[in-house]
Amino acid sequence: MIRMQLTETALDRLRPRLDALALPLDYVVMDEAGVLRLDGREVTPEEARPQCGFLSNDLFFAPFQMAYVDALVASPALEWVQSCGAGLDHPMFVRLAERTDIRLTTNHSQAIGIAEYVMWGVLDHFQTRAAQPILPVQQEAPRWIRRRAREIDGSRWLIVGFGSIGQAVAQRARAFGAHVTGVRRNPAPAPVADAVVTPAGMLAALGDADVVVLCMPQTPATVDLVDARFLAAMKPSAMLVNVGRGSAIDDAALLAALDAGGPAHALLDVFRVEPLPADHPFWSHPRITVTAHTSAVTSGWDTRLDALVVDNIGRYLAGAPLRNEVPISAVGGHAGR
């Protein structure tokens, strides 16, 4: 039997599917108190000896997250860890990377939900905030006022970070008639983009973009990427959307640019400090929309993630190639969310 480490929440969700497949698995479970149990009895990490583990959605918000990873790292039998996310910049991965002998797989199923969030945000701005007056206000009055909305059709989008999430955004934006330019290190053409440029060509492309979407991971090259120079290169009428990492934006530079007249609006789902402090000026700025890192939290995320996890468990047991495998050395510099 193979031992797999999970949280109680993850096992409750996955177990019906795993039991139906009759996979040869024993479960090492960490409860909310950070206690490991095997067959209902408390065990130490050394006694648990899981060969594989799952970093599930709930773990990223659990107070015992580091204890959970410590238990995985302590297992001399550990071979493989599956993550629910795409990025590898969380402190849990730094700890996990101490085990240079293990395999690591990621998940990109959240790309659909994040892409839909981007489309919602852009449509909200183009249909209401960029039009006067804002629709809900006139309905409350009530006031019968016709207004001219802005169309996505014919707009130009620059998507910085053209991995799974960036390409999912591009697919939907092009379906609305937008022209899409992707920014990534590999300049090869992409089926869902009208053009692809490298980071060296990004600033030159900013001046044509009506919508700029940030989908990058956190790496040394992306921290403070959106600085005063970046913002000055944008159209004053452009919209900035960040679904990548909060560290990509220089907060003070963005506030100064918005107050000076451009870009026209910023939709921010990620921040340097989360939760965003209550006294942060982003909350009250009239040209910023704040959401609480929720772009990936959709009705289909768990379903797609669970299907991937179950499939990868089957592959692991069969000795077959794993989906979304990345080298453990990629921790801290891998793409995505």
Sequence and secondary structure as in RCSB ss.txt:
>XXXX:A:sequence
MIRMQLTETALDRLRPRLDALALPLDYVVMDEAGVLRLDGREVTPEEARPQCGFLSNDLFFAPFQMAYVDALVAS
PALEWVQSCGAGLDHPMFVRLAERTDIRLTTNHSQAIGIAEYVMWGVLDHFQTRAAQPILPVQQEAPRWIRRRAR
EIDGSRWLIVGFGSIGQAVAQRARAFGAHVTGVRRNPAPAPVADAVVTPAGMLAALGDADVVVLCMPQTPATVDL
VDARFLAAMKPSAMLVNVGRGSAIDDAALLAALDAGGPAHALLDVFRVEPLPADHPFWSHPRITVTAHTSAVTSG
WDTRLDALVVDNIGRYLAGAPLRNEVPISAVGGHAGR
>XXXX:A:secstr
 EEEEEEHHHHHHHHHHHHHHT  EEEEEE TTS EEETTEE  HHHH  SEEEE GGGGG TTHHHHHHHHHH 
TT  EEEESSS   SHHHHHHTT TTSEEE   TTHHHHHHHHHHHHHHIIIIITSSS HHHHHHTT        
 STT EEEEES SHHHHHHHHHHHHTT EEEEE S  S  TT SEEE GGGHHHHHTT SEEEE     TTTTT 
B HHHHHHS TT EEEE S GGGB HHHHHHHHHHT SSEEEES  SSSS  TT TTTT TTEEE  S TT  TT
HHHHHHHHHHHHHHHHHHT   TTEE GGGTTT    
